[in-house]
Amino acid sequence: MKLKTILCTALTSICLTSCTIIKQGEVGVKRSFGKINEKPLMEGARGFNPFTTTIIKLPTRTINMEVRLPLPSKEGLTVQSEVSILYRLVGSYAPKIVENLGRNYEQVVVLPIFRSAVADISSQHFAKDMHTGQRSVIEKSIKDLMTAQLTDRGFIVESVLLKSIILPVGLTRAIEEKLESEQDAQRMQFILDKERQEATRKTIEAEGIRDAQKIISEGLSPLLLRFKTIEAFNKLSTSPNAKTIITNGEQPLMFNADKP
């Protein structure tokens, strides 16, 4: 009875260990008697002989590998950085990857190629470029260089992201001073432009007053002045107020009779 129980337990254990499930985002590689099967195993339940065969599972989903390392710059400075590499494994290449690189492929090939690519690209740019709009150009150049070396090995580099850039203290201060100088120059240029506009406005205003006065002076002919004098006499003559008018016949001069 005990022997039967032991046999049942052993058979149950064998059945449980002779089946594995490959989940979504994974690929399986079958190794029998130390030999790699060239056909990858896709998602689903897979049976195998646990005494002669091993199923190796590799992720095919996107992996985020974060690396902290110093970057050399074109002027010879060292810039501390934190970089993320987003990459994934192509399922059809899984058997070759296990056979040629092993399960520790990230440390064997992905990371060394990244270190080489980032050093090559960063050394072509100035340190300040890693902190400005050139950052995206550097990221794309690193990605392209890694892609050229990893595609044939079965890896797809989706993106390279320079997440954190720490410039040397002296360079940081120099950049800040340069930005402050540029802002001061822009501020001064704004003031000068404003003063020029104000000067232009005053010139136009003076020219307008001059032209108006010129038009008025040209229009004050002797006949017009005499006509305006007659109009003034007529208005004075119809006024009910008592007044004294002294005139030379051309211009009236009025005294208010109510005041001494």
Buried (B, 14 or more C-beta within 10 A) or exposed (E): EEEEEEEEEEEEEEEEEBEBEBEEEBBBBBBEEEEBBEEBBBBEEBEBEBEEBEBBBBBBEEBEEEBEBEBBBEEEBBBEBBBBBBBBBBBBBBBBBBEBBEEEBBEBBBBEBBEEBBBEBBEEBBBBBBBEEBBEEBBEBBBEBBBEBBEEBBBBBEBBBBEEBBBBEEBBEEBEEEEEEEEEEEEEEEEEEEEEEEEEEEEEEEEEEEEEEEEEEEEEEEEEEEEEBEEBEEEBEEEEEEEEEEEEEEEBEBEEEEEE
